[in-house]
Amino acid sequence: MGAFTALVVKDLREILTSRYFLASLLGGFVILIALGAVMGASIETAQKATQSFAVVVGNTTELGQRYAELLRELGGVLYEKFSPDLLDSYGYAVVVPPNFTLPAKVEVYAKYRGLLSTAAPPFVELAAQRLAEEVGVPPRPINAELYVYLDGRVFKPGEVAMLANLFLISWMFMFLVPLLVASTAAVAVGLEKEKRTFELILSTPATARTLVAAKLTSAVALAFIQFAVMAAALIFYFYNLSRAAPPVSSGEVAGDAVALPPALIAPVALSTLALSLALLGLAFIAATRVEDIKTAQSVVPMVVFPLLVPSFAAIFGTVEGLEAYPFVHPLAVAYSAMVGQWDKVYAFLATDWALAIAVVASILKFVTPDYLITGRWRR
Protein backbone atom coordinates (compact mmCIF):
# COMPACT_ATOMS: atom_id res chain seq x y z
CA MET A 1 0.00 0.00 0.00
CA GLY A 2 2.89 2.31 0.75
CA ALA A 3 4.38 1.75 -2.70
CA PHE A 4 0.99 2.42 -4.32
CA THR A 5 0.57 5.71 -2.42
CA ALA A 6 4.11 6.76 -3.28
CA LEU A 7 3.53 6.15 -7.00
CA VAL A 8 0.27 8.11 -6.96
CA VAL A 9 1.88 11.02 -5.14
CA LYS A 10 4.82 10.97 -7.55
CA ASP A 11 2.55 11.09 -10.60
CA LEU A 12 0.43 13.86 -9.16
CA ARG A 13 3.48 15.91 -8.20
CA GLU A 14 5.00 15.56 -11.67
CA ILE A 15 1.78 16.42 -13.47
CA LEU A 16 0.65 19.24 -11.18
CA THR A 17 4.05 20.93 -11.47
CA SER A 18 4.12 20.60 -15.26
CA ARG A 19 3.75 23.97 -16.94
CA TYR A 20 1.84 22.34 -19.79
CA PHE A 21 -0.74 20.83 -17.45
CA LEU A 22 -1.17 24.13 -15.62
CA ALA A 23 -1.43 25.96 -18.93
CA SER A 24 -4.04 23.50 -20.22
CA LEU A 25 -5.99 23.79 -16.95
CA LEU A 26 -6.00 27.57 -17.02
CA GLY A 27 -6.50 27.69 -20.77
CA GLY A 28 -9.47 25.34 -20.63
CA PHE A 29 -11.05 27.42 -17.87
CA VAL A 30 -10.59 30.69 -19.77
CA ILE A 31 -11.80 29.17 -23.05
CA LEU A 32 -15.00 27.80 -21.49
CA ILE A 33 -15.72 31.12 -19.77
CA ALA A 34 -15.16 33.01 -23.04
CA LEU A 35 -17.18 30.49 -25.04
CA GLY A 36 -20.06 30.68 -22.59
CA ALA A 37 -20.02 34.47 -22.69
CA VAL A 38 -19.93 34.60 -26.49
CA MET A 39 -22.64 31.96 -26.97
CA GLY A 40 -24.82 33.40 -24.22
CA ALA A 41 -24.65 36.92 -25.61
CA SER A 42 -25.18 35.70 -29.18
CA ILE A 43 -28.18 33.54 -28.34
CA GLU A 44 -29.70 36.25 -26.14
CA THR A 45 -29.33 38.82 -28.91
CA ALA A 46 -30.79 36.44 -31.49
CA GLN A 47 -33.74 35.56 -29.27
CA LYS A 48 -34.53 39.20 -28.56
CA ALA A 49 -34.43 39.94 -32.28
CA THR A 50 -36.73 37.06 -33.19
CA GLN A 51 -39.25 37.23 -30.32
CA SER A 52 -40.71 40.60 -31.32
CA PHE A 53 -43.15 40.39 -34.21
CA ALA A 54 -45.72 42.35 -36.16
CA VAL A 55 -49.12 41.05 -37.23
CA VAL A 56 -50.41 42.35 -40.54
CA VAL A 57 -54.18 42.01 -40.81
CA GLY A 58 -56.48 43.82 -43.26
CA ASN A 59 -59.76 42.64 -44.73
CA THR A 60 -59.96 39.06 -43.60
CA THR A 61 -62.51 36.62 -42.25
CA GLU A 62 -63.91 36.75 -38.73
CA LEU A 63 -61.74 33.73 -37.96
CA GLY A 64 -58.72 35.62 -39.30
CA GLN A 65 -59.51 38.59 -37.07
CA ARG A 66 -59.63 36.31 -34.05
CA TYR A 67 -56.36 34.68 -35.06
CA ALA A 68 -54.74 38.13 -35.28
CA GLU A 69 -56.11 38.95 -31.83
CA LEU A 70 -54.60 35.77 -30.39
CA LEU A 71 -51.23 36.70 -31.94
CA ARG A 72 -51.56 40.15 -30.37
CA GLU A 73 -52.11 38.52 -26.97
CA LEU A 74 -48.87 36.59 -27.51
CA GLY A 75 -46.97 39.84 -27.96
CA GLY A 76 -47.63 40.86 -31.57
CA VAL A 77 -48.24 44.42 -32.72
CA LEU A 78 -51.06 44.91 -35.21
CA TYR A 79 -50.57 46.63 -38.58
CA GLU A 80 -52.88 47.01 -41.56
CA LYS A 81 -50.28 46.75 -44.31
CA PHE A 82 -47.02 44.87 -44.73
CA SER A 83 -43.80 46.67 -45.56
CA PRO A 84 -40.24 45.31 -45.46
CA ASP A 85 -39.43 48.28 -43.21
CA LEU A 86 -41.32 46.50 -40.42
CA LEU A 87 -38.45 44.02 -40.25
CA ASP A 88 -36.12 46.77 -39.07
CA SER A 89 -38.13 46.91 -35.83
CA TYR A 90 -39.48 43.37 -35.54
CA GLY A 91 -38.02 39.90 -35.86
CA TYR A 92 -40.99 38.64 -37.85
CA ALA A 93 -44.05 39.93 -39.68
CA VAL A 94 -47.01 37.54 -39.83
CA VAL A 95 -49.45 38.28 -42.65
CA VAL A 96 -53.00 37.02 -42.06
CA PRO A 97 -54.53 36.19 -45.49
CA PRO A 98 -57.97 37.57 -46.58
CA ASN A 99 -59.43 34.05 -46.91
CA PHE A 100 -58.18 32.78 -43.55
CA THR A 101 -59.68 29.50 -42.40
CA LEU A 102 -58.48 26.38 -40.61
CA PRO A 103 -56.18 24.81 -41.61
CA ALA A 104 -54.64 28.05 -42.83
CA LYS A 105 -51.69 29.10 -44.92
CA VAL A 106 -49.89 32.09 -43.40
CA GLU A 107 -46.99 34.04 -44.83
CA VAL A 108 -44.23 34.94 -42.38
CA TYR A 109 -41.48 37.42 -43.26
CA ALA A 110 -38.14 37.82 -41.49
CA LYS A 111 -34.77 39.46 -41.93
CA TYR A 112 -31.81 37.12 -41.65
CA ARG A 113 -30.35 37.42 -38.14
CA GLY A 114 -28.69 34.04 -37.83
CA LEU A 115 -29.89 30.47 -38.09
CA LEU A 116 -32.72 31.05 -35.60
CA SER A 117 -34.40 33.32 -38.13
CA THR A 118 -34.59 30.57 -40.78
CA ALA A 119 -37.25 28.61 -38.87
CA ALA A 120 -40.90 29.54 -38.53
CA PRO A 121 -41.58 31.07 -35.09
CA PRO A 122 -43.53 28.92 -32.59
CA PHE A 123 -46.16 31.58 -31.80
CA VAL A 124 -47.70 31.12 -35.27
CA GLU A 125 -48.59 27.52 -34.47
CA LEU A 126 -49.47 28.28 -30.84
CA ALA A 127 -52.09 30.89 -31.83
CA ALA A 128 -53.57 28.47 -34.39
CA GLN A 129 -53.90 25.75 -31.74
CA ARG A 130 -55.70 28.12 -29.38
CA LEU A 131 -58.02 29.20 -32.19
CA ALA A 132 -58.81 25.57 -33.03
CA GLU A 133 -59.71 24.90 -29.38
CA GLU A 134 -62.04 27.92 -29.32
CA VAL A 135 -64.00 26.91 -32.41
CA GLY A 136 -64.03 23.24 -31.47
CA VAL A 137 -62.13 21.75 -34.39
CA PRO A 138 -59.20 19.30 -34.21
CA PRO A 139 -55.93 21.22 -33.99
CA ARG A 140 -54.10 21.09 -37.29
CA PRO A 141 -50.60 22.35 -38.04
CA ILE A 142 -50.78 25.73 -39.66
CA ASN A 143 -48.81 26.04 -42.91
CA ALA A 144 -46.38 28.89 -42.25
CA GLU A 145 -44.48 29.90 -45.39
CA LEU A 146 -41.32 31.70 -44.30
CA TYR A 147 -39.74 34.37 -46.51
CA VAL A 148 -36.34 35.70 -45.46
CA TYR A 149 -34.74 38.98 -46.51
CA LEU A 150 -30.99 38.91 -46.93
CA ASP A 151 -29.22 41.99 -48.29
CA GLY A 152 -32.23 43.11 -50.27
CA ARG A 153 -33.02 39.68 -51.71
CA VAL A 154 -36.11 37.73 -50.68
CA PHE A 155 -35.64 33.99 -50.21
CA LYS A 156 -38.72 31.85 -50.79
CA PRO A 157 -39.65 28.93 -48.48
CA GLY A 158 -37.68 26.34 -50.47
CA GLU A 159 -34.70 28.68 -50.69
CA VAL A 160 -34.82 29.38 -46.95
CA ALA A 161 -34.14 25.68 -46.32
CA MET A 162 -31.15 25.90 -48.64
CA LEU A 163 -29.98 29.06 -46.87
CA ALA A 164 -30.14 27.37 -43.48
CA ASN A 165 -28.36 24.25 -44.71
CA LEU A 166 -25.61 26.24 -46.42
CA PHE A 167 -24.88 28.27 -43.30
CA LEU A 168 -24.99 25.15 -41.14
CA ILE A 169 -22.58 23.22 -43.36
CA SER A 170 -20.33 26.31 -43.55
CA TRP A 171 -20.19 26.50 -39.77
CA MET A 172 -19.47 22.78 -39.47
CA PHE A 173 -16.64 23.12 -41.96
CA MET A 174 -15.38 26.30 -40.34
CA PHE A 175 -15.26 24.85 -36.84
CA LEU A 176 -14.71 21.09 -37.02
CA VAL A 177 -12.28 20.68 -39.91
CA PRO A 178 -9.56 23.11 -38.71
CA LEU A 179 -9.75 21.68 -35.19
CA LEU A 180 -9.30 18.11 -36.45
CA VAL A 181 -6.50 19.11 -38.82
CA ALA A 182 -4.63 20.93 -36.07
CA SER A 183 -4.98 17.94 -33.73
CA THR A 184 -3.55 15.63 -36.39
CA ALA A 185 -0.57 17.92 -36.86
CA ALA A 186 -0.02 17.84 -33.11
CA VAL A 187 0.01 14.04 -33.11
CA ALA A 188 2.40 13.87 -36.07
CA VAL A 189 4.93 16.22 -34.49
CA GLY A 190 4.42 14.93 -30.96
CA LEU A 191 5.16 11.38 -32.13
CA GLU A 192 8.53 12.47 -33.52
CA LYS A 193 9.33 14.41 -30.34
CA GLU A 194 8.38 11.49 -28.11
CA LYS A 195 10.45 8.95 -30.06
CA ARG A 196 13.24 11.51 -30.54
CA THR A 197 13.53 10.63 -34.20
CA PHE A 198 14.35 14.17 -35.27
CA GLU A 199 17.90 13.65 -34.01
CA LEU A 200 18.14 10.33 -35.86
CA ILE A 201 16.93 11.89 -39.13
CA LEU A 202 19.49 14.66 -38.84
CA SER A 203 22.22 12.04 -38.75
CA THR A 204 21.27 10.99 -42.30
CA PRO A 205 22.15 12.85 -45.52
CA ALA A 206 18.77 14.65 -45.31
CA THR A 207 19.24 18.42 -45.22
CA ALA A 208 17.67 20.67 -42.62
CA ARG A 209 15.26 22.23 -45.12
CA THR A 210 14.29 18.78 -46.38
CA LEU A 211 13.42 17.65 -42.86
CA VAL A 212 11.16 20.62 -42.13
CA ALA A 213 9.57 20.57 -45.59
CA ALA A 214 8.93 16.81 -45.44
CA LYS A 215 7.35 16.99 -42.01
CA LEU A 216 5.14 19.90 -43.04
CA THR A 217 4.20 18.17 -46.31
CA SER A 218 3.11 15.02 -44.51
CA ALA A 219 0.99 17.12 -42.13
CA VAL A 220 -0.61 18.90 -45.10
CA ALA A 221 -1.27 15.56 -46.81
CA LEU A 222 -3.03 14.33 -43.67
CA ALA A 223 -5.03 17.56 -43.65
CA PHE A 224 -6.20 16.94 -47.22
CA ILE A 225 -7.25 13.40 -46.31
CA GLN A 226 -9.20 14.59 -43.28
CA PHE A 227 -10.77 17.38 -45.30
CA ALA A 228 -11.87 14.95 -48.03
CA VAL A 229 -13.36 12.53 -45.50
CA MET A 230 -15.26 15.29 -43.70
CA ALA A 231 -16.54 16.70 -47.00
CA ALA A 232 -17.74 13.29 -48.13
CA ALA A 233 -19.47 12.71 -44.78
CA LEU A 234 -21.28 16.03 -44.99
CA ILE A 235 -22.36 15.35 -48.58
CA PHE A 236 -23.91 12.03 -47.51
CA TYR A 237 -25.46 13.76 -44.51
CA PHE A 238 -27.33 16.27 -46.66
CA TYR A 239 -28.12 13.63 -49.29
CA ASN A 240 -29.90 11.57 -46.64
CA LEU A 241 -31.76 14.69 -45.49
CA SER A 242 -32.91 15.35 -49.04
CA ARG A 243 -34.30 11.81 -49.37
CA ALA A 244 -36.25 12.08 -46.11
CA ALA A 245 -37.49 15.65 -46.58
CA PRO A 246 -41.26 16.02 -47.12
CA PRO A 247 -42.74 18.14 -49.93
CA VAL A 248 -43.67 21.75 -49.17
CA SER A 249 -46.95 23.39 -50.05
CA SER A 250 -45.57 25.79 -52.63
CA GLY A 251 -45.03 22.90 -55.04
CA GLU A 252 -41.29 22.81 -54.48
CA VAL A 253 -39.64 19.76 -52.99
CA ALA A 254 -37.87 20.48 -49.74
CA GLY A 255 -35.26 17.90 -50.63
CA ASP A 256 -34.35 19.88 -53.74
CA ALA A 257 -33.61 22.86 -51.54
CA VAL A 258 -31.44 20.71 -49.28
CA ALA A 259 -29.25 19.65 -52.23
CA LEU A 260 -26.87 22.59 -52.26
CA PRO A 261 -25.40 23.64 -55.62
CA PRO A 262 -21.65 22.94 -56.01
CA ALA A 263 -21.18 26.61 -56.92
CA LEU A 264 -22.13 27.52 -53.35
CA ILE A 265 -20.30 24.72 -51.54
CA ALA A 266 -17.00 24.97 -53.47
CA PRO A 267 -15.95 28.46 -52.26
CA VAL A 268 -16.86 27.53 -48.68
CA ALA A 269 -14.73 24.41 -48.93
CA LEU A 270 -11.79 26.34 -50.44
CA SER A 271 -11.97 28.95 -47.69
CA THR A 272 -12.08 26.28 -44.99
CA LEU A 273 -9.16 24.41 -46.53
CA ALA A 274 -7.00 27.54 -46.61
CA LEU A 275 -7.77 28.39 -42.98
CA SER A 276 -7.15 24.77 -41.97
CA LEU A 277 -3.68 24.97 -43.48
CA ALA A 278 -3.01 28.22 -41.61
CA LEU A 279 -4.08 26.65 -38.32
CA LEU A 280 -2.08 23.54 -39.17
CA GLY A 281 0.99 25.75 -39.32
CA LEU A 282 0.24 27.22 -35.89
CA ALA A 283 -0.34 23.72 -34.52
CA PHE A 284 2.92 22.56 -36.08
CA ILE A 285 4.84 25.30 -34.26
CA ALA A 286 3.03 24.73 -30.95
CA ALA A 287 3.56 20.97 -31.06
CA THR A 288 7.31 21.34 -31.43
CA ARG A 289 7.43 22.98 -27.99
CA VAL A 290 6.38 19.79 -26.21
CA GLU A 291 8.02 16.44 -25.70
CA ASP A 292 5.26 13.84 -26.19
CA ILE A 293 1.97 13.15 -27.96
CA LYS A 294 -0.34 13.61 -24.99
CA THR A 295 1.03 17.03 -24.17
CA ALA A 296 0.84 18.05 -27.81
CA GLN A 297 -2.81 16.97 -27.95
CA SER A 298 -3.64 19.12 -24.93
CA VAL A 299 -1.59 22.18 -25.89
CA VAL A 300 -2.55 22.51 -29.56
CA PRO A 301 -6.34 22.73 -29.02
CA MET A 302 -5.69 25.55 -26.54
CA VAL A 303 -3.89 27.44 -29.28
CA VAL A 304 -6.42 26.72 -32.02
CA PHE A 305 -9.78 26.68 -30.24
CA PRO A 306 -9.79 30.34 -29.07
CA LEU A 307 -9.30 31.43 -32.68
CA LEU A 308 -12.54 29.65 -33.62
CA VAL A 309 -14.72 30.98 -30.77
CA PRO A 310 -16.06 33.94 -32.83
CA SER A 311 -17.63 31.42 -35.20
CA PHE A 312 -20.27 30.76 -32.53
CA ALA A 313 -21.26 34.42 -32.58
CA ALA A 314 -21.47 34.34 -36.38
CA ILE A 315 -23.76 31.32 -36.50
CA PHE A 316 -26.29 32.88 -34.11
CA GLY A 317 -26.12 36.28 -35.75
CA THR A 318 -24.81 37.79 -38.93
CA VAL A 319 -21.25 38.14 -40.15
CA GLU A 320 -21.52 41.92 -40.20
CA GLY A 321 -18.57 43.36 -38.33
CA LEU A 322 -16.73 40.03 -38.42
CA GLU A 323 -15.67 39.97 -42.09
CA ALA A 324 -12.18 41.20 -41.24
CA TYR A 325 -11.60 38.18 -38.98
CA PRO A 326 -10.24 35.35 -41.16
CA PHE A 327 -11.60 32.46 -39.13
CA VAL A 328 -15.23 33.31 -39.89
CA HIS A 329 -14.56 33.69 -43.61
CA PRO A 330 -16.22 30.38 -44.63
CA LEU A 331 -19.50 31.71 -43.25
CA ALA A 332 -18.88 35.12 -44.83
CA VAL A 333 -18.20 33.38 -48.15
CA ALA A 334 -21.50 31.49 -47.89
CA TYR A 335 -23.29 34.72 -46.98
CA SER A 336 -21.85 36.57 -49.98
CA ALA A 337 -22.39 33.69 -52.41
CA MET A 338 -26.05 33.38 -51.49
CA VAL A 339 -26.72 37.02 -52.41
CA GLY A 340 -24.53 36.92 -55.53
CA GLN A 341 -21.71 39.14 -54.21
CA TRP A 342 -18.98 37.16 -55.94
CA ASP A 343 -16.46 39.99 -55.73
CA LYS A 344 -16.52 39.59 -51.94
CA VAL A 345 -16.26 35.81 -52.29
CA TYR A 346 -13.08 36.12 -54.37
CA ALA A 347 -11.66 38.72 -51.97
CA PHE A 348 -12.23 36.43 -48.97
CA LEU A 349 -10.67 33.47 -50.79
CA ALA A 350 -7.63 35.53 -51.81
CA THR A 351 -7.15 36.65 -48.19
CA ASP A 352 -7.51 33.13 -46.81
CA TRP A 353 -5.05 31.56 -49.23
CA ALA A 354 -2.58 34.42 -48.77
CA LEU A 355 -2.71 33.76 -45.02
CA ALA A 356 -2.17 30.02 -45.54
CA ILE A 357 0.78 30.59 -47.86
CA ALA A 358 2.30 33.14 -45.47
CA VAL A 359 2.10 30.73 -42.53
CA VAL A 360 3.60 27.83 -44.48
CA ALA A 361 6.35 30.04 -45.92
CA SER A 362 7.18 31.35 -42.44
CA ILE A 363 7.55 27.82 -41.12
CA LEU A 364 9.88 26.85 -43.95
CA LYS A 365 11.96 29.96 -43.30
CA PHE A 366 12.12 30.12 -39.51
CA VAL A 367 11.54 26.59 -38.20
CA THR A 368 14.91 24.87 -38.22
CA PRO A 369 15.96 21.42 -37.02
CA ASP A 370 17.44 23.16 -33.99
CA TYR A 371 13.99 24.49 -33.16
CA LEU A 372 12.39 21.08 -33.72
CA ILE A 373 14.76 19.51 -31.23
CA THR A 374 15.41 22.23 -28.65
CA GLY A 375 12.56 24.69 -29.23
CA ARG A 376 14.91 27.61 -30.00
CA TRP A 377 14.32 29.94 -32.93
CA ARG A 378 16.94 30.79 -35.50
CA ARG A 379 18.98 33.83 -34.53
Helices and strands as residue ranges (DSSP letters): H 2-16, H 19-51, E 53-56, H 62-73, E 77-79, G 84-88, E 92-95, E 105-111, G 115-118, H 122-135, E 143-150, E 153-155, H 157-195, H 197-202, H 208-244, H 254-258, H 262-287, H 293-308, H 310-316, G 326-328, H 329-338, H 342-366, H 369-374
